[in-house]
Amino acid sequence: MGFDAVCTHAACTVNFDPLSGNLLCPRHGAIFDPAHGGRVLGGPTDQPLTSLPIRIDPQSGTISLVG
């Protein structure tokens, strides 16, 4: 499963934080957990990131949206 990178509060692009493994909104500090359905861990929103169905080609590693 992938996620739309648009914050559900401020509509700006979230960034991956390699130290925590979370997705962070640079505008108002919302924190999302990609390992648990994009759920909100903190910040001004209570809406998780929108999930996107993806497919990963096992031979090439290419990631593509399904549907």
N, CA, C, O and CB atoms as a CASP TS submission, in Angstrom:
PFRMAT TS
TARGET T0000
AUTHOR 0000-0000-0000
METHOD Language model
MODEL 1
PARENT N/A
ATOM      1  N   MET     1       0.842  -1.165   0.000  1.00  0.00           N
ATOM      2  CA  MET     1       0.000   0.000   0.000  1.00  0.00           C
ATOM      3  C   MET     1       0.891   1.233   0.000  1.00  0.00           C
ATOM      4  O   MET     1       1.912   1.283   0.686  1.00  0.00           O
ATOM      5  CB  MET     1      -0.960  -0.005   1.210  1.00  0.00           C
ATOM      6  N   GLY     2       0.490   2.213  -0.773  1.00  0.00           N
ATOM      7  CA  GLY     2       1.174   3.499  -0.806  1.00  0.00           C
ATOM      8  C   GLY     2       0.237   4.570  -0.276  1.00  0.00           C
ATOM      9  O   GLY     2      -0.922   4.297   0.036  1.00  0.00           O
ATOM     10  N   PHE     3       0.737   5.768  -0.178  1.00  0.00           N
ATOM     11  CA  PHE     3      -0.062   6.877   0.347  1.00  0.00           C
ATOM     12  C   PHE     3       0.105   8.115  -0.509  1.00  0.00           C
ATOM     13  O   PHE     3       1.174   8.375  -1.062  1.00  0.00           O
ATOM     14  CB  PHE     3       0.325   7.185   1.791  1.00  0.00           C
ATOM     15  N   ASP     4      -0.977   8.876  -0.606  1.00  0.00           N
ATOM     16  CA  ASP     4      -0.919  10.189  -1.223  1.00  0.00           C
ATOM     17  C   ASP     4      -0.028  11.040  -0.321  1.00  0.00           C
ATOM     18  O   ASP     4      -0.206  11.037   0.898  1.00  0.00           O
ATOM     19  CB  ASP     4      -2.365  10.825  -1.409  1.00  0.00           C
ATOM     20  N   ALA     5       0.912  11.757  -0.890  1.00  0.00           N
ATOM     21  CA  ALA     5       1.869  12.535  -0.100  1.00  0.00           C
ATOM     22  C   ALA     5       1.344  13.908   0.293  1.00  0.00           C
ATOM     23  O   ALA     5       2.110  14.759   0.744  1.00  0.00           O
ATOM     24  CB  ALA     5       3.151  12.695  -0.867  1.00  0.00           C
ATOM     25  N   VAL     6       0.046  14.130   0.127  1.00  0.00           N
ATOM     26  CA  VAL     6      -0.547  15.420   0.469  1.00  0.00           C
ATOM     27  C   VAL     6      -1.136  15.354   1.879  1.00  0.00           C
ATOM     28  O   VAL     6      -1.986  14.512   2.167  1.00  0.00           O
ATOM     29  CB  VAL     6      -1.638  15.818  -0.565  1.00  0.00           C
ATOM     30  N   CYS     7      -0.679  16.243   2.745  1.00  0.00           N
ATOM     31  CA  CYS     7      -1.154  16.304   4.124  1.00  0.00           C
ATOM     32  C   CYS     7      -2.664  16.538   4.145  1.00  0.00           C
ATOM     33  O   CYS     7      -3.182  17.358   3.387  1.00  0.00           O
ATOM     34  CB  CYS     7      -0.420  17.419   4.907  1.00  0.00           C
ATOM     35  N   THR     8      -3.354  15.823   5.005  1.00  0.00           N
ATOM     36  CA  THR     8      -4.814  15.945   5.095  1.00  0.00           C
ATOM     37  C   THR     8      -5.243  17.191   5.864  1.00  0.00           C
ATOM     38  O   THR     8      -6.439  17.454   5.985  1.00  0.00           O
ATOM     39  CB  THR     8      -5.401  14.709   5.761  1.00  0.00           C
ATOM     40  N   HIS     9      -4.309  17.946   6.374  1.00  0.00           N
ATOM     41  CA  HIS     9      -4.634  19.198   7.063  1.00  0.00           C
ATOM     42  C   HIS     9      -4.290  20.410   6.212  1.00  0.00           C
ATOM     43  O   HIS     9      -5.147  21.253   5.947  1.00  0.00           O
ATOM     44  CB  HIS     9      -3.896  19.278   8.394  1.00  0.00           C
ATOM     45  N   ALA    10      -3.034  20.495   5.784  1.00  0.00           N
ATOM     46  CA  ALA    10      -2.557  21.707   5.130  1.00  0.00           C
ATOM     47  C   ALA    10      -2.373  21.575   3.628  1.00  0.00           C
ATOM     48  O   ALA    10      -1.991  22.537   2.962  1.00  0.00           O
ATOM     49  CB  ALA    10      -1.274  22.120   5.738  1.00  0.00           C
ATOM     50  N   ALA    11      -2.641  20.393   3.090  1.00  0.00           N
ATOM     51  CA  ALA    11      -2.537  20.139   1.645  1.00  0.00           C
ATOM     52  C   ALA    11      -1.159  20.464   1.072  1.00  0.00           C
ATOM     53  O   ALA    11      -1.050  20.897  -0.075  1.00  0.00           O
ATOM     54  CB  ALA    11      -3.581  20.944   0.911  1.00  0.00           C
ATOM     55  N   CYS    12      -0.111  20.257   1.864  1.00  0.00           N
ATOM     56  CA  CYS    12       1.235  20.372   1.312  1.00  0.00           C
ATOM     57  C   CYS    12       1.881  18.992   1.352  1.00  0.00           C
ATOM     58  O   CYS    12       1.350  18.077   1.981  1.00  0.00           O
ATOM     59  CB  CYS    12       2.092  21.423   2.101  1.00  0.00           C
ATOM     60  N   THR    13       2.995  18.841   0.702  1.00  0.00           N
ATOM     61  CA  THR    13       3.639  17.535   0.571  1.00  0.00           C
ATOM     62  C   THR    13       4.361  17.135   1.857  1.00  0.00           C
ATOM     63  O   THR    13       5.152  17.901   2.410  1.00  0.00           O
ATOM     64  CB  THR    13       4.625  17.548  -0.599  1.00  0.00           C
ATOM     65  N   VAL    14       4.074  15.931   2.315  1.00  0.00           N
ATOM     66  CA  VAL    14       4.759  15.396   3.489  1.00  0.00           C
ATOM     67  C   VAL    14       6.114  14.827   3.064  1.00  0.00           C
ATOM     68  O   VAL    14       6.325  14.495   1.898  1.00  0.00           O
ATOM     69  CB  VAL    14       3.893  14.303   4.190  1.00  0.00           C
ATOM     70  N   ASN    15       7.016  14.723   4.021  1.00  0.00           N
ATOM     71  CA  ASN    15       8.360  14.206   3.775  1.00  0.00           C
ATOM     72  C   ASN    15       8.615  12.987   4.636  1.00  0.00           C
ATOM     73  O   ASN    15       8.122  12.894   5.760  1.00  0.00           O
ATOM     74  CB  ASN    15       9.421  15.283   4.047  1.00  0.00           C
ATOM     75  N   PHE    16       9.390  12.048   4.102  1.00  0.00           N
ATOM     76  CA  PHE    16       9.764  10.866   4.860  1.00  0.00           C
ATOM     77  C   PHE    16      10.920  11.206   5.795  1.00  0.00           C
ATOM     78  O   PHE    16      11.911  11.806   5.377  1.00  0.00           O
ATOM     79  CB  PHE    16      10.146   9.703   3.913  1.00  0.00           C
ATOM     80  N   ASP    17      10.785  10.819   7.066  1.00  0.00           N
ATOM     81  CA  ASP    17      11.842  11.005   8.045  1.00  0.00           C
ATOM     82  C   ASP    17      12.502   9.647   8.290  1.00  0.00           C
ATOM     83  O   ASP    17      11.902   8.784   8.930  1.00  0.00           O
ATOM     84  CB  ASP    17      11.284  11.619   9.377  1.00  0.00           C
ATOM     85  N   PRO    18      13.728   9.441   7.792  1.00  0.00           N
ATOM     86  CA  PRO    18      14.363   8.133   7.935  1.00  0.00           C
ATOM     87  C   PRO    18      14.672   7.738   9.383  1.00  0.00           C
ATOM     88  O   PRO    18      14.775   6.549   9.685  1.00  0.00           O
ATOM     89  CB  PRO    18      15.627   8.114   7.143  1.00  0.00           C
ATOM     90  N   LEU    19      14.819   8.702  10.263  1.00  0.00           N
ATOM     91  CA  LEU    19      15.105   8.375  11.665  1.00  0.00           C
ATOM     92  C   LEU    19      13.910   7.733  12.360  1.00  0.00           C
ATOM     93  O   LEU    19      14.067   6.764  13.103  1.00  0.00           O
ATOM     94  CB  LEU    19      15.522   9.628  12.419  1.00  0.00           C
ATOM     95  N   SER    20      12.714   8.273  12.118  1.00  0.00           N
ATOM     96  CA  SER    20      11.515   7.747  12.780  1.00  0.00           C
ATOM     97  C   SER    20      10.744   6.769  11.904  1.00  0.00           C
ATOM     98  O   SER    20       9.987   5.940  12.409  1.00  0.00           O
ATOM     99  CB  SER    20      10.604   8.886  13.183  1.00  0.00           C
ATOM    100  N   GLY    21      10.939   6.865  10.578  1.00  0.00           N
ATOM    101  CA  GLY    21      10.154   6.042   9.655  1.00  0.00           C
ATOM    102  C   GLY    21       8.776   6.618   9.397  1.00  0.00           C
ATOM    103  O   GLY    21       7.931   5.957   8.795  1.00  0.00           O
ATOM    104  N   ASN    22       8.539   7.837   9.843  1.00  0.00           N
ATOM    105  CA  ASN    22       7.235   8.474   9.685  1.00  0.00           C
ATOM    106  C   ASN    22       7.249   9.494   8.552  1.00  0.00           C
ATOM    107  O   ASN    22       8.306   9.848   8.031  1.00  0.00           O
ATOM    108  CB  ASN    22       6.813   9.147  10.988  1.00  0.00           C
ATOM    109  N   LEU    23       6.067   9.956   8.182  1.00  0.00           N
ATOM    110  CA  LEU    23       5.895  11.001   7.190  1.00  0.00           C
ATOM    111  C   LEU    23       5.525  12.278   7.932  1.00  0.00           C
ATOM    112  O   LEU    23       4.597  12.276   8.741  1.00  0.00           O
ATOM    113  CB  LEU    23       4.807  10.616   6.129  1.00  0.00           C
ATOM    114  N   LEU    24       6.241  13.371   7.665  1.00  0.00           N
ATOM    115  CA  LEU    24       6.075  14.605   8.417  1.00  0.00           C
ATOM    116  C   LEU    24       5.620  15.737   7.509  1.00  0.00           C
ATOM    117  O   LEU    24       6.115  15.893   6.393  1.00  0.00           O
ATOM    118  CB  LEU    24       7.375  14.981   9.116  1.00  0.00           C
ATOM    119  N   CYS    25       4.672  16.524   8.003  1.00  0.00           N
ATOM    120  CA  CYS    25       4.223  17.706   7.280  1.00  0.00           C
ATOM    121  C   CYS    25       5.070  18.892   7.727  1.00  0.00           C
ATOM    122  O   CYS    25       5.105  19.209   8.916  1.00  0.00           O
ATOM    123  CB  CYS    25       2.702  17.976   7.522  1.00  0.00           C
ATOM    124  N   PRO    26       5.755  19.555   6.789  1.00  0.00           N
ATOM    125  CA  PRO    26       6.621  20.661   7.170  1.00  0.00           C
ATOM    126  C   PRO    26       5.868  21.941   7.549  1.00  0.00           C
ATOM    127  O   PRO    26       6.450  22.838   8.159  1.00  0.00           O
ATOM    128  CB  PRO    26       7.559  20.955   6.050  1.00  0.00           C
ATOM    129  N   ARG    27       4.605  22.033   7.202  1.00  0.00           N
ATOM    130  CA  ARG    27       3.873  23.280   7.456  1.00  0.00           C
ATOM    131  C   ARG    27       3.401  23.407   8.901  1.00  0.00           C
ATOM    132  O   ARG    27       3.696  24.401   9.565  1.00  0.00           O
ATOM    133  CB  ARG    27       2.680  23.373   6.530  1.00  0.00           C
ATOM    134  N   HIS    28       2.666  22.401   9.394  1.00  0.00           N
ATOM    135  CA  HIS    28       2.114  22.498  10.749  1.00  0.00           C
ATOM    136  C   HIS    28       2.498  21.331  11.649  1.00  0.00           C
ATOM    137  O   HIS    28       1.977  21.200  12.757  1.00  0.00           O
ATOM    138  CB  HIS    28       0.620  22.592  10.678  1.00  0.00           C
ATOM    139  N   GLY    29       3.405  20.484  11.179  1.00  0.00           N
ATOM    140  CA  GLY    29       3.945  19.445  12.041  1.00  0.00           C
ATOM    141  C   GLY    29       3.130  18.178  12.188  1.00  0.00           C
ATOM    142  O   GLY    29       3.366  17.414  13.124  1.00  0.00           O
ATOM    143  N   ALA    30       2.179  17.924  11.303  1.00  0.00           N
ATOM    144  CA  ALA    30       1.438  16.662  11.386  1.00  0.00           C
ATOM    145  C   ALA    30       2.404  15.501  11.146  1.00  0.00           C
ATOM    146  O   ALA    30       3.339  15.610  10.353  1.00  0.00           O
ATOM    147  CB  ALA    30       0.263  16.630  10.352  1.00  0.00           C
ATOM    148  N   ILE    31       2.165  14.397  11.838  1.00  0.00           N
ATOM    149  CA  ILE    31       3.011  13.208  11.726  1.00  0.00           C
ATOM    150  C   ILE    31       2.114  12.024  11.376  1.00  0.00           C
ATOM    151  O   ILE    31       1.086  11.800  12.015  1.00  0.00           O
ATOM    152  CB  ILE    31       3.811  12.941  13.057  1.00  0.00           C
ATOM    153  N   PHE    32       2.519  11.265  10.347  1.00  0.00           N
ATOM    154  CA  PHE    32       1.744  10.125   9.876  1.00  0.00           C
ATOM    155  C   PHE    32       2.600   8.865   9.922  1.00  0.00           C
ATOM    156  O   PHE    32       3.803   8.917   9.665  1.00  0.00           O
ATOM    157  CB  PHE    32       1.217  10.373   8.446  1.00  0.00           C
ATOM    158  N   ASP    33       1.983   7.739  10.248  1.00  0.00           N
ATOM    159  CA  ASP    33       2.688   6.460  10.375  1.00  0.00           C
ATOM    160  C   ASP    33       2.386   5.582   9.162  1.00  0.00           C
ATOM    161  O   ASP    33       1.309   4.991   9.094  1.00  0.00           O
ATOM    162  CB  ASP    33       2.282   5.732  11.689  1.00  0.00           C
ATOM    163  N   PRO    34       3.313   5.480   8.198  1.00  0.00           N
ATOM    164  CA  PRO    34       3.049   4.679   7.009  1.00  0.00           C
ATOM    165  C   PRO    34       2.992   3.175   7.288  1.00  0.00           C
ATOM    166  O   PRO    34       2.416   2.423   6.502  1.00  0.00           O
ATOM    167  CB  PRO    34       4.102   4.955   5.977  1.00  0.00           C
ATOM    168  N   ALA    35       3.579   2.736   8.387  1.00  0.00           N
ATOM    169  CA  ALA    35       3.551   1.310   8.728  1.00  0.00           C
ATOM    170  C   ALA    35       2.191   0.876   9.268  1.00  0.00           C
ATOM    171  O   ALA    35       1.917  -0.319   9.376  1.00  0.00           O
ATOM    172  CB  ALA    35       4.632   0.996   9.752  1.00  0.00           C
ATOM    173  N   HIS    36       1.341   1.843   9.607  1.00  0.00           N
ATOM    174  CA  HIS    36       0.023   1.546  10.168  1.00  0.00           C
ATOM    175  C   HIS    36      -1.069   2.334   9.453  1.00  0.00           C
ATOM    176  O   HIS    36      -1.850   3.048  10.083  1.00  0.00           O
ATOM    177  CB  HIS    36      -0.001   1.857  11.667  1.00  0.00           C
ATOM    178  N   GLY    37      -1.113   2.195   8.140  1.00  0.00           N
ATOM    179  CA  GLY    37      -2.203   2.767   7.355  1.00  0.00           C
ATOM    180  C   GLY    37      -2.187   4.274   7.218  1.00  0.00           C
ATOM    181  O   GLY    37      -3.216   4.871   6.900  1.00  0.00           O
ATOM    182  N   GLY    38      -1.043   4.909   7.450  1.00  0.00           N
ATOM    183  CA  GLY    38      -0.971   6.362   7.329  1.00  0.00           C
ATOM    184  C   GLY    38      -1.668   7.096   8.462  1.00  0.00           C
ATOM    185  O   GLY    38      -2.012   8.271   8.335  1.00  0.00           O
ATOM    186  N   ARG    39      -1.876   6.391   9.578  1.00  0.00           N
ATOM    187  CA  ARG    39      -2.603   7.005  10.698  1.00  0.00           C
ATOM    188  C   ARG    39      -1.861   8.203  11.266  1.00  0.00           C
ATOM    189  O   ARG    39      -0.646   8.336  11.124  1.00  0.00           O
ATOM    190  CB  ARG    39      -2.837   5.981  11.799  1.00  0.00           C
ATOM    191  N   VAL    40      -2.618   9.059  11.905  1.00  0.00           N
ATOM    192  CA  VAL    40      -2.069  10.286  12.487  1.00  0.00           C
ATOM    193  C   VAL    40      -1.443   9.968  13.845  1.00  0.00           C
ATOM    194  O   VAL    40      -2.065   9.342  14.703  1.00  0.00           O
ATOM    195  CB  VAL    40      -3.175  11.378  12.633  1.00  0.00           C
ATOM    196  N   LEU    41      -0.204  10.411  14.019  1.00  0.00           N
ATOM    197  CA  LEU    41       0.469  10.268  15.309  1.00  0.00           C
ATOM    198  C   LEU    41       0.509  11.583  16.069  1.00  0.00           C
ATOM    199  O   LEU    41       0.682  11.596  17.287  1.00  0.00           O
ATOM    200  CB  LEU    41       1.882   9.743  15.111  1.00  0.00           C
ATOM    201  N   GLY    42       0.349  12.689  15.349  1.00  0.00           N
ATOM    202  CA  GLY    42       0.379  13.990  16.006  1.00  0.00           C
ATOM    203  C   GLY    42       0.095  15.092  15.008  1.00  0.00           C
ATOM    204  O   GLY    42       0.178  14.899  13.795  1.00  0.00           O
ATOM    205  N   GLY    43      -0.242  16.250  15.545  1.00  0.00           N
ATOM    206  CA  GLY    43      -0.483  17.400  14.691  1.00  0.00           C
ATOM    207  C   GLY    43      -1.932  17.818  14.669  1.00  0.00           C
ATOM    208  O   GLY    43      -2.763  17.255  15.382  1.00  0.00           O
ATOM    209  N   PRO    44      -2.233  18.803  13.853  1.00  0.00           N
ATOM    210  CA  PRO    44      -3.564  19.389  13.859  1.00  0.00           C
ATOM    211  C   PRO    44      -4.637  18.594  13.109  1.00  0.00           C
ATOM    212  O   PRO    44      -5.808  18.969  13.162  1.00  0.00           O
ATOM    213  CB  PRO    44      -3.487  20.737  13.284  1.00  0.00           C
ATOM    214  N   THR    45      -4.285  17.528  12.425  1.00  0.00           N
ATOM    215  CA  THR    45      -5.285  16.755  11.689  1.00  0.00           C
ATOM    216  C   THR    45      -5.673  15.493  12.438  1.00  0.00           C
ATOM    217  O   THR    45      -4.912  14.987  13.263  1.00  0.00           O
ATOM    218  CB  THR    45      -4.763  16.396  10.306  1.00  0.00           C
ATOM    219  N   ASP    46      -6.860  14.991  12.145  1.00  0.00           N
ATOM    220  CA  ASP    46      -7.259  13.691  12.687  1.00  0.00           C
ATOM    221  C   ASP    46      -7.556  12.712  11.555  1.00  0.00           C
ATOM    222  O   ASP    46      -8.058  11.614  11.795  1.00  0.00           O
ATOM    223  CB  ASP    46      -8.492  13.838  13.604  1.00  0.00           C
ATOM    224  N   GLN    47      -7.246  13.109  10.325  1.00  0.00           N
ATOM    225  CA  GLN    47      -7.492  12.281   9.146  1.00  0.00           C
ATOM    226  C   GLN    47      -6.195  11.645   8.653  1.00  0.00           C
ATOM    227  O   GLN    47      -5.220  12.357   8.411  1.00  0.00           O
ATOM    228  CB  GLN    47      -8.134  13.118   8.026  1.00  0.00           C
ATOM    229  N   PRO    48      -6.163  10.319   8.498  1.00  0.00           N
ATOM    230  CA  PRO    48      -4.951   9.669   7.989  1.00  0.00           C
ATOM    231  C   PRO    48      -4.699  10.050   6.531  1.00  0.00           C
ATOM    232  O   PRO    48      -5.576  10.585   5.852  1.00  0.00           O
ATOM    233  CB  PRO    48      -5.064   8.140   8.123  1.00  0.00           C
ATOM    234  N   LEU    49      -3.495   9.767   6.072  1.00  0.00           N
ATOM    235  CA  LEU    49      -3.193   9.982   4.659  1.00  0.00           C
ATOM    236  C   LEU    49      -4.067   9.064   3.807  1.00  0.00           C
ATOM    237  O   LEU    49      -4.436   7.971   4.237  1.00  0.00           O
ATOM    238  CB  LEU    49      -1.686   9.732   4.368  1.00  0.00           C
ATOM    239  N   THR    50      -4.388   9.509   2.618  1.00  0.00           N
ATOM    240  CA  THR    50      -5.178   8.713   1.693  1.00  0.00           C
ATOM    241  C   THR    50      -4.330   7.561   1.160  1.00  0.00           C
ATOM    242  O   THR    50      -3.236   7.783   0.643  1.00  0.00           O
ATOM    243  CB  THR    50      -5.711   9.587   0.533  1.00  0.00           C
ATOM    244  N   SER    51      -4.829   6.342   1.284  1.00  0.00           N
ATOM    245  CA  SER    51      -4.086   5.188   0.782  1.00  0.00           C
ATOM    246  C   SER    51      -4.279   5.054  -0.721  1.00  0.00           C
ATOM    247  O   SER    51      -5.324   5.408  -1.265  1.00  0.00           O
ATOM    248  CB  SER    51      -4.530   3.898   1.498  1.00  0.00           C
ATOM    249  N   LEU    52      -3.254   4.538  -1.374  1.00  0.00           N
ATOM    250  CA  LEU    52      -3.263   4.328  -2.814  1.00  0.00           C
ATOM    251  C   LEU    52      -2.851   2.887  -3.100  1.00  0.00           C
ATOM    252  O   LEU    52      -1.848   2.417  -2.562  1.00  0.00           O
ATOM    253  CB  LEU    52      -2.318   5.336  -3.535  1.00  0.00           C
ATOM    254  N   PRO    53      -3.602   2.183  -3.933  1.00  0.00           N
ATOM    255  CA  PRO    53      -3.221   0.813  -4.270  1.00  0.00           C
ATOM    256  C   PRO    53      -2.035   0.827  -5.239  1.00  0.00           C
ATOM    257  O   PRO    53      -2.077   1.483  -6.280  1.00  0.00           O
ATOM    258  CB  PRO    53      -4.423   0.045  -4.888  1.00  0.00           C
ATOM    259  N   ILE    54      -0.986   0.100  -4.882  1.00  0.00           N
ATOM    260  CA  ILE    54       0.186   0.040  -5.740  1.00  0.00           C
ATOM    261  C   ILE    54       0.548  -1.403  -6.064  1.00  0.00           C
ATOM    262  O   ILE    54       0.113  -2.346  -5.404  1.00  0.00           O
ATOM    263  CB  ILE    54       1.367   0.745  -5.079  1.00  0.00           C
ATOM    264  N   ARG    55       1.356  -1.532  -7.102  1.00  0.00           N
ATOM    265  CA  ARG    55       1.892  -2.847  -7.477  1.00  0.00           C
ATOM    266  C   ARG    55       3.390  -2.663  -7.669  1.00  0.00           C
ATOM    267  O   ARG    55       3.834  -1.673  -8.250  1.00  0.00           O
ATOM    268  CB  ARG    55       1.200  -3.426  -8.790  1.00  0.00           C
ATOM    269  N   ILE    56       4.164  -3.624  -7.176  1.00  0.00           N
ATOM    270  CA  ILE    56       5.612  -3.606  -7.359  1.00  0.00           C
ATOM    271  C   ILE    56       5.993  -4.795  -8.222  1.00  0.00           C
ATOM    272  O   ILE    56       5.730  -5.943  -7.864  1.00  0.00           O
ATOM    273  CB  ILE    56       6.363  -3.641  -5.991  1.00  0.00           C
ATOM    274  N   ASP    57       6.615  -4.516  -9.362  1.00  0.00           N
ATOM    275  CA  ASP    57       7.071  -5.576 -10.257  1.00  0.00           C
ATOM    276  C   ASP    57       8.272  -6.249  -9.599  1.00  0.00           C
ATOM    277  O   ASP    57       9.280  -5.585  -9.356  1.00  0.00           O
ATOM    278  CB  ASP    57       7.438  -5.014 -11.683  1.00  0.00           C
ATOM    279  N   PRO    58       8.193  -7.553  -9.303  1.00  0.00           N
ATOM    280  CA  PRO    58       9.263  -8.218  -8.583  1.00  0.00           C
ATOM    281  C   PRO    58      10.583  -8.297  -9.363  1.00  0.00           C
ATOM    282  O   PRO    58      11.653  -8.398  -8.764  1.00  0.00           O
ATOM    283  CB  PRO    58       8.823  -9.592  -8.214  1.00  0.00           C
ATOM    284  N   GLN    59      10.506  -8.252 -10.681  1.00  0.00           N
ATOM    285  CA  GLN    59      11.734  -8.340 -11.476  1.00  0.00           C
ATOM    286  C   GLN    59      12.446  -7.009 -11.637  1.00  0.00           C
ATOM    287  O   GLN    59      13.670  -6.933 -11.520  1.00  0.00           O
ATOM    288  CB  GLN    59      11.421  -8.896 -12.831  1.00  0.00           C
ATOM    289  N   SER    60      11.674  -5.951 -11.908  1.00  0.00           N
ATOM    290  CA  SER    60      12.299  -4.653 -12.172  1.00  0.00           C
ATOM    291  C   SER    60      12.285  -3.732 -10.956  1.00  0.00           C
ATOM    292  O   SER    60      13.066  -2.783 -10.890  1.00  0.00           O
ATOM    293  CB  SER    60      11.599  -3.974 -13.326  1.00  0.00           C
ATOM    294  N   GLY    61      11.397  -4.006  -9.988  1.00  0.00           N
ATOM    295  CA  GLY    61      11.248  -3.127  -8.841  1.00  0.00           C
ATOM    296  C   GLY    61      10.412  -1.895  -9.143  1.00  0.00           C
ATOM    297  O   GLY    61      10.302  -0.995  -8.310  1.00  0.00           O
ATOM    298  N   THR    62       9.819  -1.850 -10.342  1.00  0.00           N
ATOM    299  CA  THR    62       8.996  -0.716 -10.737  1.00  0.00           C
ATOM    300  C   THR    62       7.729  -0.668  -9.909  1.00  0.00           C
ATOM    301  O   THR    62       7.040  -1.676  -9.748  1.00  0.00           O
ATOM    302  CB  THR    62       8.656  -0.786 -12.224  1.00  0.00           C
ATOM    303  N   ILE    63       7.424   0.517  -9.380  1.00  0.00           N
ATOM    304  CA  ILE    63       6.220   0.728  -8.600  1.00  0.00           C
ATOM    305  C   ILE    63       5.202   1.458  -9.472  1.00  0.00           C
ATOM    306  O   ILE    63       5.532   2.462 -10.104  1.00  0.00           O
ATOM    307  CB  ILE    63       6.526   1.528  -7.298  1.00  0.00           C
ATOM    308  N   SER    64       3.958   0.953  -9.510  1.00  0.00           N
ATOM    309  CA  SER    64       2.920   1.612 -10.303  1.00  0.00           C
ATOM    310  C   SER    64       1.594   1.583  -9.550  1.00  0.00           C
ATOM    311  O   SER    64       1.339   0.690  -8.743  1.00  0.00           O
ATOM    312  CB  SER    64       2.771   0.934 -11.688  1.00  0.00           C
ATOM    313  N   LEU    65       0.763   2.574  -9.830  1.00  0.00           N
ATOM    314  CA  LEU    65      -0.586   2.618  -9.245  1.00  0.00           C
ATOM    315  C   LEU    65      -1.451   1.567  -9.910  1.00  0.00           C
ATOM    316  O   LEU    65      -1.333   1.317 -11.109  1.00  0.00           O
ATOM    317  CB  LEU    65      -1.224   4.027  -9.401  1.00  0.00           C
ATOM    318  N   VAL    66      -2.316   0.959  -9.129  1.00  0.00           N
ATOM    319  CA  VAL    66      -3.270  -0.016  -9.642  1.00  0.00           C
ATOM    320  C   VAL    66      -4.591   0.675  -9.840  1.00  0.00           C
ATOM    321  O   VAL    66      -5.049   1.414  -8.969  1.00  0.00           O
ATOM    322  CB  VAL    66      -3.417  -1.229  -8.691  1.00  0.00           C
ATOM    323  N   GLY    67      -5.202   0.444 -10.965  1.00  0.00           N
ATOM    324  CA  GLY    67      -6.527   0.986 -11.205  1.00  0.00           C
ATOM    325  C   GLY    67      -6.504   2.093 -12.130  1.00  0.00           C
ATOM    326  O   GLY    67      -7.552   2.663 -12.437  1.00  0.00           O
TER
END
